[in-house]
Amino acid sequence: MKKSGLKDLGFYAVVVILVLGSVWLVMMLSQPEKLSYSDLLETFQKGDVREFYTTGTKMEIITQDGQRYVSELYDVDYFRQDVNDLVREQYKKGVIEKYNFGQGGVAPGWLLVLPYVMVICVLLVLWYFMFNRGGGENKTMKFGRARTRLGSDERRRVTFGDVAGADEEKEELQEIVEFLRHPKRFIEIGARIPKGVLLVGPPGTGKTLIARAVAGEAGVQFLSISGSDFVELYVGVGASRVRDLFEQAKKSAPTIVFIDEIDAVGRHRGAGTGGGHDEREQTLNQLLVEMDGFGNNEGVIIIAATNRPDILDPALLRPGRFDRQVFVGMPDVKGREAILRVHAKGKPFDQSVALSDLAKTTAGFTGADLENLLNEAALRAARENRKVINNEDLREAMLKVVAGPEKRSKVISDRERRLTAYHEAGHAVVSRHLKTRDPIHHLTIIPRGRAGGMTISLPQEDRSYASKSEMSEDLVSFMGGRVAEQLVIGDISTGASNDIEKATKLARSMVVKYGMSEALGPVSFASENEEVFLGRDLGHVRNYSEQMASRIDQEISAFIDAAYRRCEEILRGSMDLLHKVANYLLEHETMDGPAFEACVQECS
């Protein structure tokens, strides 16, 4: 038998002995005191008996002060004759409250102990499940084990062929695959393969899928764990799980260890109020030590994913730990088409559907968004009992992914409908007169999500940067709804609150972050990190004076005021188009891009 098996057997033997000892002790303590026959008669004669019961040859009495005694009767009938008259007399006087010469009262010894045994059993079951959550072999003493998930549990192995729209990322990681396949070639030339690779990118861009594909392409074990799995209430558990994770990885080498959302455990130390000794920081310290602990070229590669690399501790990112960072960004139009083709497998489409056209109209969508879009389109087709997915399904699915489902059942007053129609028409008309704004794709006054209505513009091309003129015209477009309300309704509503919030945020970024203010010049006043860390930012000092803060506020207001004036100028010169679009919306509730352009041509 293995040593661990002997230890387990000894542990359970000790538990059994303790339980049996506890039961025996309870039995001994619960037994009533024995009374001789002569003392029993004397107790009756004194009138000190409150209750008594006879079972077989045993009698149990309860005295006036609540004490319990038991006595052995050699002849029950003889005893009854001795005390019968006395018992009746005392019962009439109320001295004896209850009695029975034939049954009840004295229970068998095992029945008296049964409640205590049941309590002990319940406690043991609760204790077992507390330390055995998740099942498995010998989990009682494995609270500090890392809860890894094996890639072999997947239905099929994922390879680079399953990853679309990330060609450069796959090229970056091909070295890792080659090392895991042919480590000798790298070792002979003295090359050191990175111990860790950090995948950085927005949510939904496929970081987890790429990590799984690396393991699948190399044909090695894939151990997956979330950063939050390390952090526990109990101090020391996280560090113990980190140690166990690396022990598992070394035993199953060559292997890929994937830590998802590593920012849950790898945040900048000193960013919390617990000082340097809280559980999360101890876990991070142990992770740093373990990454230094295993040697180069051992066949263990750590891949981590995060969408917040700016809040990670610098010690994690130094050479020898996460040597390489791979940015997994939003897919371009070519990548979106490839992703759509991957997720379109197994879905029947109408002949009029062109995935290339769909890719052009989904700029800014991540891989997860595109998969959700096709799934929503398929669900809509199935709800309408159709066998194929058409363009209308895709259009409606795109709107649902962007803004949520329609709320046609919501009761809206005529006044609110009119206000919403002019609000959305104002956005559309203003955008049509701005050179850098994208074409209008869809207008609606049907509520979707938290919005009472919406104007959707679809970009015609992917953009990596935005110019000052583009952002200035964005500000003008944001003001379209508010200005239209003021000009036509003669009042303003809370419906423009989100537009004002976005405009203020954009104007502040233009002044503080991008240095686009002519009065202040190309100076950045933004802090190094926009994330708020309570422990670090309590002592943060603003890097500019109160006078400069006042000037910044003035410049922000100047940008917004200029946008408001330009927006008002555009709408005053396009009132016919504004009324025509609003009336169309009041009649039809929705308006697509071609219908909007037709209105523009009629009013030009």
C-alpha positions in Angstrom: 0.0 0.0 0.0 1.2 3.5 -0.8 2.2 5.9 2.0 -0.6 8.2 1.1 -3.1 5.3 1.4 -1.7 4.4 4.9 -2.0 8.0 6.0 -5.6 8.1 4.8 -6.4 4.8 6.6 -4.9 6.0 9.8 -6.8 9.3 9.6 -10.1 7.5 9.1 -9.3 5.1 11.9 -8.7 8.0 14.3 -12.1 9.5 13.2 -13.9 6.1 13.9 -12.3 5.8 17.3 -13.2 9.3 18.3 -16.8 8.7 17.2 -17.2 5.4 19.1 -15.6 7.0 22.1 -18.0 9.9 22.0 -21.0 7.5 21.7 -19.8 5.4 24.6 -19.3 8.6 26.8 -22.8 9.8 25.9 -24.2 6.5 26.8 -22.5 6.4 30.2 -23.5 10.0 31.0 -27.1 9.5 29.9 -27.8 6.4 32.1 -30.0 7.2 35.1 -28.8 6.3 38.6 -29.7 2.8 39.9 -31.9 2.5 43.1 -32.2 -0.5 45.4 -35.6 -2.0 46.1 -35.7 -0.9 49.7 -34.7 2.7 48.7 -37.4 2.6 46.0 -40.1 1.7 48.6 -38.8 4.4 50.9 -39.0 7.0 48.1 -42.7 6.1 47.5 -43.5 6.3 51.2 -41.9 9.8 51.5 -44.1 11.0 48.7 -41.1 12.0 46.7 -42.2 10.3 43.4 -43.7 12.6 40.7 -43.9 10.0 37.9 -43.1 6.4 37.4 -43.2 3.9 34.6 -42.7 0.1 34.5 -41.4 -1.9 31.5 -40.8 -5.6 32.0 -39.0 -5.9 35.3 -37.5 -2.3 35.2 -39.1 0.7 36.8 -38.0 4.3 36.1 -39.1 7.0 38.5 -38.8 10.8 38.3 -38.6 12.5 41.7 -40.2 15.8 42.7 -36.9 17.6 42.0 -36.6 16.1 38.5 -34.0 13.4 39.2 -34.3 10.1 37.3 -33.7 6.7 38.9 -34.1 3.2 37.6 -34.7 0.0 39.8 -34.9 -3.7 39.0 -38.1 -5.4 40.2 -38.0 -9.1 40.7 -41.8 -9.4 41.0 -43.8 -6.6 39.5 -47.2 -7.9 40.9 -45.8 -8.1 44.4 -44.5 -4.6 44.2 -47.8 -3.4 42.9 -49.7 -4.9 45.8 -47.2 -3.2 48.2 -47.7 0.3 46.8 -51.1 0.2 45.1 -53.1 1.9 47.8 -50.3 4.4 48.4 -50.1 5.3 44.7 -53.8 5.9 44.4 -53.9 8.1 47.5 -50.9 10.2 46.3 -52.3 10.4 42.8 -55.6 11.8 44.2 -53.7 14.4 46.1 -51.6 15.3 43.1 -48.3 14.1 44.5 -47.9 11.6 41.7 -48.8 13.2 38.4 -48.3 10.3 36.0 -47.8 6.6 36.4 -48.0 3.3 34.6 -47.5 -0.2 35.9 -47.4 -2.0 32.6 -45.6 0.0 29.7 -43.8 3.2 28.6 -41.3 5.1 30.5 -38.0 3.2 30.5 -36.7 3.0 26.9 -34.0 0.6 25.8 -30.5 1.9 26.2 -29.8 2.1 22.5 -33.0 4.2 22.0 -31.9 6.7 24.6 -28.6 7.2 22.9 -30.0 7.3 19.3 -30.6 11.1 19.2 -26.9 11.7 20.2 -25.7 9.3 17.6 -27.9 11.0 15.0 -26.4 14.4 15.9 -22.9 13.1 15.6 -23.7 11.5 12.2 -25.1 14.8 10.9 -22.0 16.7 12.0 -19.8 14.1 10.3 -21.8 14.4 7.1 -21.6 18.2 7.1 -17.9 18.1 7.8 -17.4 15.6 5.0 -19.2 17.7 2.4 -17.5 21.0 3.5 -14.1 19.5 2.8 -15.1 17.3 -0.1 -16.9 19.7 -2.4 -16.5 18.7 -6.0 -16.1 15.0 -5.2 -13.1 13.1 -6.4 -10.5 11.0 -4.6 -9.3 12.1 -1.2 -10.5 15.7 -1.4 -10.7 16.2 2.4 -7.2 17.4 2.7 -6.9 19.0 -0.7 -8.5 22.4 -0.1 -5.3 24.0 -1.3 -5.2 22.0 -4.6 -5.4 24.0 -7.8 -8.8 23.5 -9.6 -7.4 23.0 -13.1 -9.5 21.9 -16.0 -8.0 19.5 -18.5 -8.1 20.1 -22.2 -8.9 16.5 -22.7 -12.4 17.1 -21.4 -13.2 19.0 -24.6 -15.2 17.1 -27.3 -12.4 17.7 -29.8 -9.0 19.2 -30.0 -8.8 22.8 -31.1 -6.0 23.7 -33.6 -5.0 26.9 -35.5 -7.4 25.9 -38.2 -10.2 26.7 -35.9 -8.9 30.2 -35.2 -9.8 32.7 -37.8 -9.0 36.4 -38.2 -5.8 36.2 -36.1 -3.0 35.3 -38.6 -0.3 37.5 -37.0 -1.1 36.2 -33.5 -0.8 32.6 -34.7 2.6 33.4 -36.3 3.8 34.8 -33.0 2.8 31.6 -31.2 4.1 29.3 -33.8 7.5 29.3 -32.1 5.9 27.9 -28.9 4.3 25.1 -31.0 7.6 24.2 -32.7 9.4 24.1 -29.4 6.9 21.8 -27.8 7.0 19.6 -30.9 10.8 19.6 -31.3 12.5 20.9 -28.1 15.9 19.3 -29.0 16.3 21.6 -32.0 16.1 24.7 -29.8 18.1 23.3 -26.9 21.1 22.4 -29.1 21.4 25.9 -30.4 21.2 27.4 -27.0 17.9 29.2 -27.5 15.6 29.9 -24.5 11.9 29.6 -25.2 9.8 32.2 -23.3 8.5 30.8 -20.0 5.3 32.9 -20.3 3.2 34.5 -23.0 0.6 37.2 -22.1 -2.3 37.4 -24.5 -3.7 41.0 -24.3 -6.9 42.2 -26.0 -10.5 43.3 -25.6 -13.1 40.8 -24.3 -14.4 38.4 -26.9 -11.4 38.5 -29.3 -10.6 34.8 -28.8 -7.7 34.8 -26.3 -8.8 31.6 -24.7 -9.4 29.9 -28.0 -5.9 30.8 -29.2 -4.4 29.4 -26.0 -6.2 26.1 -26.5 -5.2 26.1 -30.2 -1.5 26.3 -29.2 -1.8 23.2 -27.1 -3.9 21.4 -29.7 -1.5 22.3 -32.5 1.5 21.0 -30.4 -0.4 18.0 -29.2 0.4 18.6 -25.5 -1.6 18.7 -22.3 -3.7 21.8 -21.6 -4.3 22.8 -18.0 -6.7 25.7 -17.6 -7.5 27.8 -14.5 -9.0 31.2 -13.8 -7.2 33.8 -11.9 -10.1 34.1 -9.5 -9.7 30.4 -8.6 -6.5 31.2 -6.7 -8.0 33.9 -4.4 -9.8 32.6 -1.4 -11.0 34.0 1.9 -8.5 31.9 3.9 -5.0 33.3 3.9 -2.4 31.0 2.4 -4.9 28.9 0.2 -4.1 30.9 -2.9 -0.3 30.4 -2.5 -0.9 26.7 -1.9 -2.9 26.4 -5.1 -0.2 28.2 -7.1 2.4 25.7 -5.8 0.1 22.8 -6.7 -0.5 24.2 -10.2 3.1 24.2 -11.0 3.6 20.7 -9.5 0.8 19.4 -11.8 2.4 21.1 -14.8 5.8 19.7 -14.2 4.4 16.2 -13.8 2.5 16.4 -17.1 5.2 18.2 -19.1 5.2 19.0 -21.9 2.1 21.1 -21.2 0.5 24.4 -21.6 -0.8 26.1 -18.5 -3.5 28.7 -19.2 -4.4 31.3 -16.6 -7.5 33.2 -17.7 -8.2 36.7 -16.4 -4.8 36.9 -14.7 -5.5 40.5 -13.6 -7.7 38.9 -10.8 -4.5 37.8 -9.0 -1.8 39.8 -10.8 -2.8 43.3 -10.0 -0.3 45.9 -9.0 0.9 45.3 -5.4 0.0 48.1 -3.1 -3.2 48.8 -4.9 -5.4 47.6 -2.1 -6.0 48.7 1.5 -4.7 45.5 3.0 -1.0 46.5 2.7 1.5 43.9 1.5 0.1 41.0 3.4 -3.4 40.4 2.1 -4.2 37.1 0.5 -4.2 38.3 -3.1 -0.7 39.7 -2.8 0.6 36.6 -1.1 -0.8 34.6 -4.0 0.9 36.9 -6.5 4.2 36.7 -4.7 4.0 32.9 -4.8 3.3 33.0 -8.6 6.4 35.2 -9.2 8.5 32.8 -7.1 7.2 29.7 -9.0 7.8 31.2 -12.4 11.4 31.8 -11.4 11.6 28.3 -9.9 11.2 26.1 -12.9 14.1 26.0 -15.3 14.3 27.0 -18.9 13.2 24.5 -21.6 11.4 22.2 -19.1 8.4 21.9 -21.4 6.1 24.0 -19.4 4.7 27.1 -21.0 2.5 29.6 -19.1 0.0 31.4 -21.2 -2.1 34.1 -19.5 -4.9 36.3 -20.8 -6.1 39.7 -19.7 -7.9 42.8 -21.1 -6.2 45.0 -18.6 -2.4 44.8 -19.0 -2.0 48.3 -17.5 -3.0 47.1 -14.0 -0.7 44.1 -13.9 2.3 44.2 -11.5 5.5 45.1 -13.4 7.3 42.1 -11.8 5.0 39.8 -13.8 6.0 41.4 -17.1 9.8 41.3 -16.8 12.0 38.9 -18.9 12.1 35.5 -17.4 8.4 35.5 -16.5 6.0 36.7 -19.1 8.7 37.3 -21.7 6.3 37.9 -24.6 3.1 39.9 -25.0 0.8 39.1 -27.9 -1.9 41.6 -28.7 -5.2 40.0 -29.8 -7.1 42.9 -31.3 -10.4 43.5 -33.1 -10.5 41.6 -36.4 -10.3 43.6 -39.6 -12.8 43.1 -42.5 -10.8 40.1 -43.8 -10.6 38.6 -40.4 -14.3 39.2 -39.8 -15.2 37.4 -43.0 -13.0 34.4 -42.0 -14.6 34.3 -38.5 -18.1 34.4 -40.0 -17.3 31.5 -42.3 -16.1 29.5 -39.3 -19.3 30.1 -37.4 -21.5 29.7 -40.5 -20.6 26.0 -40.8 -23.7 23.9 -40.2 -26.1 26.9 -40.8 -28.1 27.1 -44.0 -28.2 30.5 -45.6 -30.4 32.0 -48.4 -28.6 32.5 -51.7 -28.9 36.3 -51.4 -26.7 36.3 -48.2 -23.1 37.4 -48.7 -20.9 37.0 -45.7 -18.3 39.3 -47.3 -20.9 42.1 -47.3 -21.9 41.3 -43.7 -18.2 41.5 -42.7 -18.0 45.1 -44.2 -21.0 46.2 -42.1 -19.8 44.8 -38.8 -16.7 47.0 -38.1 -15.9 46.9 -34.4 -17.4 43.5 -33.8 -15.3 40.9 -32.0 -15.3 37.2 -32.7 -17.7 36.6 -29.9 -20.1 39.3 -31.3 -20.0 37.7 -34.7 -20.7 34.3 -33.4 -23.6 35.7 -31.4 -24.9 37.6 -34.4 -25.2 34.4 -36.5 -26.7 32.5 -33.6 -29.4 35.2 -33.1 -30.1 35.1 -36.9 -30.5 31.3 -36.8 -32.8 31.5 -33.7 -35.0 34.1 -35.5 -35.3 31.9 -38.6 -36.2 28.9 -36.4 -38.9 30.9 -34.6 -40.5 31.8 -37.9 -40.3 28.1 -39.1 -38.0 28.8 -41.9 -35.2 26.4 -43.1 -32.7 29.0 -44.2 -31.3 32.3 -42.7 -32.0 35.4 -44.8 -30.7 39.0 -44.9 -33.6 40.2 -42.8 -32.6 37.7 -40.0 -29.0 39.0 -40.1 -30.1 42.7 -40.0 -32.5 42.1 -37.1 -29.8 40.1 -35.3 -27.2 42.8 -35.8 -29.6 45.4 -34.2 -30.3 43.0 -31.4 -26.6 42.4 -30.7 -25.9 46.2 -30.8 -28.9 47.5 -28.9 -31.0 44.7 -27.5 -34.5 43.4 -28.5 -37.3 45.6 -29.6 -40.0 46.5 -27.0 -43.1 46.9 -29.2 -45.4 46.2 -26.3 -44.3 49.3 -24.4 -47.0 51.9 -24.2 -45.7 55.3 -25.4 -47.7 58.5 -25.4 -48.1 60.5 -28.7 -46.1 63.3 -27.1 -43.1 61.0 -26.4 -43.3 59.4 -29.8 -43.1 62.9 -31.5 -40.3 64.0 -29.2 -38.4 60.7 -30.0 -39.0 61.0 -33.7 -37.5 64.5 -33.9 -34.7 63.6 -31.6 -33.6 60.7 -33.8 -34.3 62.7 -37.0 -32.0 65.4 -35.6 -29.1 63.0 -35.2 -29.6 61.6 -38.7 -29.9 65.0 -40.5 -26.9 66.4 -38.7 -24.8 63.4 -39.5 -25.8 63.5 -43.1 -24.2 67.0 -43.4 -20.9 66.1 -41.7 -18.2 64.8 -44.1 -16.5 62.4 -41.7 -19.6 60.7 -40.3 -20.6 57.2 -41.5 -23.7 56.7 -43.6 -27.0 56.3 -41.8 -28.0 52.6 -41.7 -31.1 52.5 -39.5 -33.4 54.8 -37.6 -36.1 53.7 -35.2 -38.4 55.1 -32.5 -39.2 51.6 -31.2 -37.5 51.2 -27.8 -34.6 48.8 -27.6 -32.8 48.0 -24.4 -32.6 51.2 -22.4 -32.9 53.4 -25.4 -36.2 55.0 -26.4 -35.0 55.1 -30.0 -31.8 55.1 -32.0 -29.9 56.2 -35.0 -27.3 53.7 -36.3 -24.5 54.5 -38.6 -22.3 51.8 -40.0 -18.6 52.5 -40.8 -17.5 51.8 -44.4 -14.0 51.0 -43.4 -11.9 50.0 -40.4 -10.2 52.7 -38.5 -7.3 52.6 -36.1 -7.1 56.3 -35.3 -9.4 59.3 -35.1 -8.5 62.9 -36.2 -9.5 66.1 -34.5 -11.9 67.0 -37.3 -13.6 63.5 -36.9 -14.0 63.9 -33.2 -15.2 67.5 -33.5 -17.9 66.3 -35.9 -18.8 63.5 -33.5 -19.5 66.2 -31.0 -21.8 67.9 -33.5 -23.6 64.7 -34.1 -24.1 64.0 -30.4 -25.9 67.4 -30.1 -28.3 66.6 -33.0 -31.1 65.2 -30.8 -30.9 67.9 -28.1 -30.9 70.8 -30.7 -33.8 69.3 -32.7 -35.9 69.1 -29.5 -35.2 72.7 -28.7 -36.0 74.0 -32.2 -39.1 72.0 -32.9 -40.7 71.1 -29.5 -39.5 74.3 -27.8 -38.3 72.3 -24.8 -35.6 69.8 -23.9 -35.9 66.3 -22.3 -33.8 63.8 -20.4 -33.6 61.7 -23.6 -30.4 63.5 -24.6 -28.6 62.7 -21.3 -26.6 59.9 -22.8 -25.6 62.0 -25.8 -24.4 64.8 -23.5 -22.5 62.3 -21.3 -20.7 60.9 -24.4 -20.0 64.4 -25.8 -18.5 65.6 -22.5 -16.3 62.5 -22.2 -15.1 62.9 -25.7 -14.4 66.6 -25.3 -12.5 65.9 -22.1 -10.4 63.3 -23.8 -9.6 65.7 -26.6 -8.3 68.3 -24.1 -6.8 66.2 -21.4 -5.6 63.1 -23.1 -5.0 64.0 -26.8 -3.7 67.5 -26.5 -6.1 68.9 -29.1 -6.8 72.2 -27.4 -5.2 75.2 -29.3 -5.2 77.3 -26.1 -3.4 74.6 -23.9 -1.3 73.1 -26.6 -0.1 69.5 -27.1 0.1 68.7 -23.4 -1.4 65.6 -21.7 -3.1 66.1 -18.3 -4.3 62.6 -18.0 -3.1 60.3 -15.2 -1.0 57.3 -16.0 -3.9 55.0 -15.3 -7.6 55.6 -15.4 -8.3 52.7 -13.2 -9.1 53.6 -9.6 -7.0 51.8 -7.0 -8.1 52.8 -3.5 -4.8 52.1 -1.8 -2.7 53.8 -4.4 -4.9 56.7 -5.5 -5.7 57.9 -2.0 -2.3 59.6 -2.0 -2.4 60.6 -5.7 -1.6 64.2 -6.3 -3.0 65.9 -9.4 -0.2 66.9 -11.7 -1.6 70.4 -12.5 -2.7 73.4 -10.6 -6.2 74.6 -9.8 -5.8 77.4 -12.3 -5.0 74.9 -15.0 -7.9 72.7 -14.0 -10.2 75.8 -14.5 -8.7 76.4 -18.0 -9.2 72.7 -18.8 -12.9 73.0 -17.9 -13.2 76.1 -20.0 -11.7 74.4 -23.0 -14.0 71.4 -22.6 -17.0 73.8 -22.5 -15.6 75.6 -25.6 -15.5 72.4 -27.6 -19.1 71.5 -26.7 -20.4 75.0 -27.2 -18.9 75.2 -30.7 -20.4 71.8 -31.6 -23.8 73.0 -30.3 -23.7 76.2 -32.4 -22.7 74.3 -35.6 -25.4 71.7 -35.0 -28.0 74.4 -34.6 -26.8 76.1 -37.8 -27.1 72.8 -39.7 -30.7 72.0 -38.5 -32.0 75.5 -39.0 -31.0 75.2 -42.7 -32.5 71.7 -43.0 -35.9 72.0 -41.3 -37.8 70.6 -44.3 -35.7 67.4 -44.2 -36.0 67.3 -40.4 -39.8 67.4 -40.5 -39.9 64.9 -43.4 -37.8 62.3 -41.6 -39.6 62.8 -38.3 -43.0 62.3 -40.0 -41.8 59.2 -41.7 -40.7 57.8 -38.4 -44.1 58.7 -36.8 -45.8 56.8 -39.5 -43.6 53.8 -40.0 -41.6 53.7 -36.7 -38.4 52.5 -38.5 -36.4 53.9 -41.4 -33.6 52.2 -43.3 -30.7 53.8 -45.1 -32.2 53.9 -48.6 -35.4 55.4 -47.3 -33.4 58.1 -45.5 -31.4 58.9 -48.7 -34.7 59.2 -50.7 -35.9 61.8 -48.2 -32.6 63.7 -48.6 -32.9 63.7 -52.4 -36.5 64.9 -52.2 -35.5 67.9 -50.0 -32.4 68.8 -51.8 
